[in-house]
Amino acid sequence: MISAIRQTVTVQSAGSIEVHSPKLRAGATAEVIVLIEEADGLPAVSPIEALDALQASLQLTPAAAAEWAAATRAEREAIGERS
């Protein structure tokens, strides 16, 4: 299962950043995507570019997205039947 942590941090010297969370276990593998705001307050990349990068990193193909949507729909229908 994938979980997400969203934090706003300040870039430290030498371009480093730190993320602290109780969700982060020592030795776990984590993928980090950094969105940098420019001095004028606008992001360095557009939201679409950021989402495209995330989709590519998660290898979300149209077929995988359709499979996920079908599984989610079936799960919702099954829950609805139990209510």
N, C-alpha and C positions, 0 to 999 in steps of 0.2 A: 504494500500500500504506500502511496506517496502522500506526504503531508507537506504543507507549505508554512513558511515563516516569513512574515513581511515586517521589515523594520526600516526606519529612516535613520541613516548613520552619517557621520561626518568623516570624510576621507582624512586619514592621518598622514604623517610625514612618510615620504617614500611611496606614496600612493596606496597605502594599506588601509583596510577596513576591518572591523571586528564585529561579529554577530554573536550575541549571547542569548541562549534560550535553554530552558530545561528540556526541550524536545530534542536537543542535540546530544547524542550519546557518543562518548569517546570511542573512536574506531569506526564509527558509521561512515558510509560514503554519502556525500551530499553534492548536488550540482548547484552551482552559484551563478546567477544571472544578475549583473549589476547594471542598473539604469541610472545614468548620470545626468543631473540637471545642469544645464549651462548657466552661466552667470546671470543671464537675462530671465532665468526662471523657467525656460522652456526645456523640455527633455532633449538630450542629444540625439535620440532616435524617436521616431513617431511611435505611438501605441501599436499601430499595425505592424511596424517592423519588429517591435518587441514581441508581439504575439506570434509573428511568423518564426522568429528565432526560437521561441518556446516550443512551438509546434514541431519545428525541425528537430530540436533536441530530444523531444519525447517520441519522435518518429510517428507522429499522428498522420497517417495516410487517410485519404477519403474512405477507403475500405475499413480501416480500423475505427474511424469515427462512426461510420454506419453501424458497425458491429456493436460499439459501445452504446449507441442510441437505441438499438434494438434490445440489447440486454437490459438497459435502464427502463425502457418501456415495459418489458415483460415483468421486471421486478415490481414496478409501480402497479401493474395490473394484478399481480399476485397479492400484493399488500391490500389492494382495494377489495379483492375477493374475500379476504379474511376479516374485513371490518364489519 
